[in-house]
Amino acid sequence: MTFQRQATSRTAAQPATGSGFLFVLATLACVAGLVATYYYFVQTTTGQFIDESALVEAVELHGPAGKATTKFLDLLPTVSLVMAAVVVLFVTVIRKHWAEAGIAVAACIGANIATQVLKDLLPARPDKGVVTLAFNSLPSGHTTLAASAAAAVFLMASPRWRPMAGFVGGTFAIASGVSTLINQWHRPADVVAAFLLVGAFMIPAGWLIVRRGTWNAWDGFGGHIGSARIWLTLPVFIGLASAAVALYSLARIAPSPWQETSTTHYFWAGISLIVIAGYLATVATTSLFAYAARRRVPARR
């Protein structure tokens, strides 16, 4: 009976069949999305105009919201590092998963270094007839820090807690990205690029952890408060609502030469883009890891 339990435990720890291919596909999708985001929003006139308009219109709504988000952004580095450190150290010390913690931390550091390298290596924004600052601001460093810290917590969480950790962490990263737009620190594309860059680093790291982790077995959705289906349905509904806001905002934009009054339609469309991208990544990543985690199989007597 002891041998059967050990065999069951080893089997349960192995990732589901075919999940390796899905992890590779997800990583490539993040890289392709990053390239596409840069090309469209930096190298094309339409993309530059949409991105810059959202940034300019953020001035209209700065006010009290700007003061609050400025404080949040000032605290963001400390909050992100403390949040990730506490969870990673807790899991590492309690469960002795030193290698897994090292993988998560290395991926987190790699994503933040890559962000700073890209800022320096990517060429300045080309002149496409749009009045904009020439220097490159893509990807957003603050968003990368928040998203990578949240991703590290997600990777170190047990499967039954990952759905909730994904939603909370995704919300934290989205709030960070939205705050950078409200304060005119970054354009929407900078934030979306940060999400994709973090995914390109953390998804392969997650695959290594899933293959190594002896706790990567669970009872499926609904078996625990941390794995309730609400953590997947809630971001889907928020994403759909944001898509409706984006469509309404873009439909209200009438590029008429006699229109002189300022609007905030591009701003709300930019906010919606950040929310949609953030929660889409949250749902996709949570579903990917949920599929990779094996269902527990009761030991035979």
DRENSE-664185 format. One line per 8 residues: number of its first residue (from 1); their letters; for each residue x, y, z of C-alpha. Coordinates in pm, 1 decimal, always signed. Layout:
# residues N
NUM> a> X,Y,Z; ...
# end
This chain:
# residues 301
1> mtfqrqat> +0.0,+0.0,+0.0; +287.7,+237.8,+78.5; +442.2,+172.3,-263.1; +106.9,+237.2,-433.9; +67.9,+571.9,-253.9; +417.8,+677.8,-353.0; +354.4,+579.8,-713.9; +26.1,+768.7,-715.2
9> srtaaqpa> +197.3,+1078.7,-571.8; +466.0,+1069.8,-841.1; +206.7,+1022.0,-1114.1; -7.1,+1305.3,-982.1; +290.3,+1541.6,-985.5; +352.9,+1495.9,-1357.1; +196.6,+1757.5,-1588.8; -95.5,+1656.1,-1806.8
17> tgsgflfv> -26.2,+1505.7,-2147.8; +26.3,+1767.4,-2416.6; +60.5,+2056.4,-2173.2; +424.0,+2109.9,-2272.4; +316.9,+2201.6,-2624.7; +57.9,+2444.3,-2486.9; +320.7,+2615.4,-2271.3; +547.5,+2657.4,-2574.6
25> latlacva> +255.6,+2791.5,-2778.0; +163.3,+3038.5,-2501.8; +522.7,+3162.3,-2479.1; +544.2,+3213.3,-2854.8; +209.4,+3394.4,-2847.0; +346.9,+3636.7,-2586.8; +656.7,+3704.7,-2797.4; +449.8,+3750.6,-3114.4
33> glvatyyy> +206.8,+3976.5,-2929.5; +494.0,+4186.9,-2798.1; +635.5,+4232.0,-3148.1; +291.5,+4313.7,-3292.3; +219.1,+4564.1,-3015.0; +546.8,+4744.0,-3077.4; +501.6,+4748.7,-3453.2; +142.2,+4873.3,-3456.6
41> fvqtttgq> +153.9,+5129.2,-3176.1; +504.9,+5260.3,-3246.2; +575.8,+5207.5,-3614.8; +236.5,+5300.0,-3766.0; +63.7,+5636.9,-3780.7; -274.0,+5505.4,-3666.0; -123.2,+5318.4,-3373.0; +80.8,+5617.7,-3261.7
49> fidesalv> -221.5,+5846.0,-3283.6; -443.6,+5615.3,-3075.2; -174.5,+5555.4,-2815.2; -74.7,+5921.0,-2785.7; -435.0,+6042.9,-2777.5; -508.0,+5820.7,-2476.0; -203.9,+5966.2,-2299.1; -297.9,+6326.7,-2377.2
57> eavelhgp> -660.6,+6281.4,-2273.6; -550.2,+6138.7,-1937.3; -479.0,+6498.2,-1833.8; -854.8,+6563.8,-1832.3; -909.9,+6303.2,-1558.4; -591.7,+6344.1,-1358.1; -718.8,+6552.7,-1062.5; -793.8,+6355.5,-742.3
65> agkattkf> -747.8,+6023.8,-924.2; -396.3,+6131.2,-1019.6; -303.4,+6206.5,-660.1; -424.7,+5865.3,-546.3; -250.9,+5678.7,-825.3; +70.9,+5874.1,-770.2; +81.7,+5750.9,-411.7; +8.4,+5398.5,-534.1
73> ldllptvs> +290.0,+5415.0,-789.6; +530.5,+5551.4,-528.7; +455.9,+5251.2,-308.4; +440.2,+5003.2,-595.9; +805.3,+4886.0,-592.7; +795.8,+4822.1,-218.1; +454.7,+4655.1,-226.3; +552.9,+4432.7,-519.2
81> lvmaavvv> +880.6,+4318.7,-367.0; +734.1,+4257.8,-22.2; +434.1,+4069.6,-164.6; +650.5,+3839.9,-375.8; +916.9,+3793.3,-108.4; +670.9,+3699.0,+165.7; +485.4,+3438.8,-42.1; +795.0,+3291.3,-206.8
89> lfvtvirk> +985.2,+3269.1,+122.0; +683.4,+3121.7,+301.9; +636.3,+2848.6,+43.5; +1010.5,+2786.3,+22.5; +1063.9,+2753.6,+396.4; +743.1,+2561.1,+474.3; +752.4,+2323.7,+177.7; +1128.5,+2321.6,+108.0
97> hwaeagia> +1083.1,+2407.3,-261.2; +1416.1,+2585.7,-300.2; +1466.7,+2507.3,-668.7; +1113.7,+2616.9,-760.1; +1159.6,+2943.5,-571.8; +1488.0,+3002.2,-752.9; +1319.2,+2950.7,-1090.0; +1036.4,+3193.1,-1008.5
105> vaacigan> +1270.4,+3461.9,-875.2; +1512.0,+3424.3,-1169.3; +1225.8,+3465.4,-1419.2; +1098.7,+3767.9,-1228.7; +1442.0,+3932.1,-1233.6; +1491.9,+3839.1,-1600.0; +1164.3,+4006.5,-1701.7; +1258.4,+4330.2,-1527.7
113> iatqvlkd> +1608.3,+4333.1,-1676.7; +1468.0,+4264.1,-2022.6; +1231.0,+4559.2,-1984.9; +1516.8,+4799.7,-1916.2; +1725.4,+4650.7,-2198.0; +1439.1,+4689.2,-2446.7; +1391.1,+5051.0,-2343.7; +1752.2,+5117.7,-2440.3
121> llparpdk> +1774.4,+4896.3,-2748.6; +1447.3,+4976.1,-2923.1; +1480.5,+5278.7,-3152.8; +1314.2,+5610.4,-3078.8; +956.7,+5656.7,-3192.5; +969.1,+5742.7,-3564.0; +812.4,+6062.7,-3692.9; +473.9,+5960.2,-3835.4
129> gvvtlafn> +318.5,+6306.1,-3825.7; +188.0,+6255.1,-3470.8; +295.2,+6504.4,-3205.2; +462.2,+6280.5,-2949.2; +775.1,+6243.0,-2742.9; +1044.2,+6078.2,-2952.3; +1206.4,+5858.0,-2687.2; +1097.7,+5497.8,-2640.1
137> slpsghtt> +884.2,+5420.5,-2332.9; +786.2,+5063.2,-2416.9; +752.6,+4842.3,-2209.4; +637.0,+4998.6,-1880.4; +886.2,+4927.7,-1602.6; +635.8,+4979.0,-1319.1; +387.0,+4743.4,-1482.3; +657.3,+4482.8,-1543.0
145> laasaaaa> +755.1,+4496.8,-1176.1; +396.1,+4457.2,-1055.0; +304.5,+4184.6,-1307.1; +622.5,+3982.5,-1251.5; +581.3,+3995.8,-872.4; +220.9,+3880.1,-906.5; +331.8,+3605.7,-1146.7; +596.3,+3483.7,-902.3
153> vflmaspr> +328.7,+3451.2,-632.8; +105.4,+3267.2,-880.7; +380.9,+3019.4,-970.2; +461.3,+2939.4,-608.7; +97.3,+2895.3,-508.3; -46.1,+2543.9,-495.7; -291.9,+2456.3,-777.5; -597.1,+2496.8,-555.6
161> wrpmagfv> -494.1,+2855.4,-474.0; -375.2,+2954.1,-823.8; -713.4,+3066.3,-966.6; -760.2,+3317.5,-684.8; -392.9,+3417.2,-692.4; -423.6,+3473.8,-1066.9; -725.3,+3702.3,-1032.1; -584.5,+3903.2,-742.0
169> ggtfaias> -242.2,+3928.9,-904.4; -390.0,+4019.1,-1242.1; -601.9,+4290.3,-1081.6; -293.9,+4427.0,-904.9; -97.5,+4438.8,-1231.5; -388.2,+4601.1,-1417.6; -426.0,+4865.2,-1145.2; -54.7,+4939.1,-1177.8
177> gvstlinq> -81.2,+4978.8,-1554.7; -391.5,+5197.9,-1534.4; -217.4,+5417.9,-1277.2; +77.1,+5480.4,-1510.2; -166.2,+5599.1,-1779.5; -362.7,+5825.5,-1546.2; -37.3,+5988.5,-1437.0; +81.5,+6020.1,-1798.9
185> whrpadvv> +386.6,+5804.6,-1726.7; +306.9,+5548.6,-1995.9; +83.9,+5491.1,-2294.4; -157.2,+5193.0,-2307.6; +71.1,+5001.1,-2545.8; +357.9,+5029.1,-2296.1; +143.8,+4853.2,-2035.9; +21.8,+4580.4,-2272.5
193> aafllvga> +381.7,+4519.7,-2384.4; +483.3,+4476.6,-2019.5; +212.6,+4212.2,-1968.5; +334.5,+4019.9,-2273.7; +700.0,+4044.9,-2174.9; +627.5,+3909.0,-1828.7; +433.4,+3622.5,-1983.9; +725.2,+3537.4,-2213.7
201> fmipagwl> +947.3,+3489.2,-1906.5; +709.3,+3350.3,-1645.0; +527.9,+3089.2,-1856.7; +846.0,+2887.7,-1935.7; +945.7,+2922.2,-1569.6; +602.8,+2790.6,-1475.3; +652.7,+2486.5,-1695.2; +977.6,+2404.8,-1515.9
209> ivrrgtwn> +804.3,+2440.9,-1180.9; +508.8,+2227.5,-1287.2; +749.2,+1952.1,-1393.7; +943.4,+1969.6,-1068.2; +671.6,+2052.2,-817.3; +551.6,+1765.1,-603.3; +244.3,+1968.4,-502.5; +111.9,+2015.7,-856.9
217> awdgfggh> -199.2,+1802.8,-805.0; -546.1,+1925.3,-720.2; -914.1,+1836.0,-706.7; -1022.2,+2062.0,-993.2; -1233.6,+2377.8,-994.7; -1483.4,+2415.2,-714.0; -1308.7,+2193.1,-462.8; -1163.8,+2483.9,-262.8
225> igsariwl> -1231.1,+2854.1,-211.9; -907.1,+2936.0,-391.2; -1012.3,+2734.9,-695.7; -1375.2,+2848.2,-717.6; -1491.0,+2915.3,-1073.7; -1573.0,+3274.9,-981.4; -1201.8,+3355.0,-1020.7; -1234.3,+3271.0,-1390.2
233> tlpvfigl> -1586.1,+3398.6,-1460.2; -1531.7,+3734.5,-1289.1; -1239.7,+3846.6,-1509.7; -1429.2,+3724.4,-1816.5; -1728.8,+3944.9,-1731.2; -1504.6,+4242.5,-1650.6; -1320.2,+4190.4,-1978.2; -1646.8,+4179.4,-2174.6
241> asaavaly> -1768.4,+4495.6,-2001.8; -1438.9,+4665.1,-2088.3; -1475.6,+4556.2,-2449.6; -1818.7,+4720.2,-2456.0; -1669.4,+5041.5,-2315.8; -1395.1,+5033.0,-2577.8; -1641.8,+4983.7,-2863.3; -1865.4,+5263.2,-2734.3
249> slariaps> -1572.2,+5501.5,-2688.8; -1429.3,+5434.2,-3033.5; -1775.0,+5464.1,-3192.5; -1817.2,+5806.8,-3033.2; -1496.1,+5934.2,-3189.1; -1578.7,+6137.2,-3498.4; -1259.9,+6259.3,-3668.8; -1421.7,+6569.7,-3814.8
257> pwqetstt> -1205.2,+6869.9,-3900.1; -1451.2,+7108.9,-3729.1; -1458.3,+6918.3,-3401.2; -1260.2,+7133.7,-3156.4; -1391.7,+7017.5,-2820.2; -1167.8,+6776.3,-2635.2; -1296.7,+6432.5,-2541.7; -1175.7,+6139.5,-2331.5
265> hyfwagis> -1288.2,+5862.2,-2562.9; -934.8,+5751.5,-2651.1; -846.5,+5750.6,-2281.3; -1132.8,+5516.5,-2192.9; -1050.1,+5299.4,-2493.5; -690.3,+5282.6,-2367.9; -803.7,+5188.2,-2017.6; -1025.1,+4919.9,-2166.9
273> liviagyl> -734.0,+4783.9,-2371.2; -524.5,+4749.2,-2055.6; -805.6,+4575.2,-1865.1; -887.0,+4340.4,-2152.9; -522.0,+4245.6,-2206.1; -461.6,+4196.1,-1833.7; -763.2,+3977.9,-1766.8; -724.5,+3785.7,-2092.3
281> atvattsl> -372.7,+3695.8,-1979.4; -508.1,+3606.4,-1635.0; -778.0,+3371.5,-1764.3; -551.0,+3211.2,-2024.8; -265.3,+3153.7,-1779.6; -491.2,+3020.0,-1504.4; -658.5,+2781.3,-1751.2; -321.1,+2667.0,-1883.4
289> fayaarrr> -186.3,+2581.2,-1539.1; -516.3,+2424.7,-1436.0; -493.5,+2190.4,-1733.2; -129.7,+2105.7,-1661.9; -198.9,+2017.5,-1297.9; -299.2,+1655.1,-1250.9; -619.3,+1557.0,-1073.6; -562.9,+1370.8,-748.1
297> vparr> -620.2,+997.9,-773.1; -713.6,+822.2,-449.0; -462.8,+557.8,-350.4; -577.7,+199.3,-401.0; -604.0,-18.7,-97.6
# end
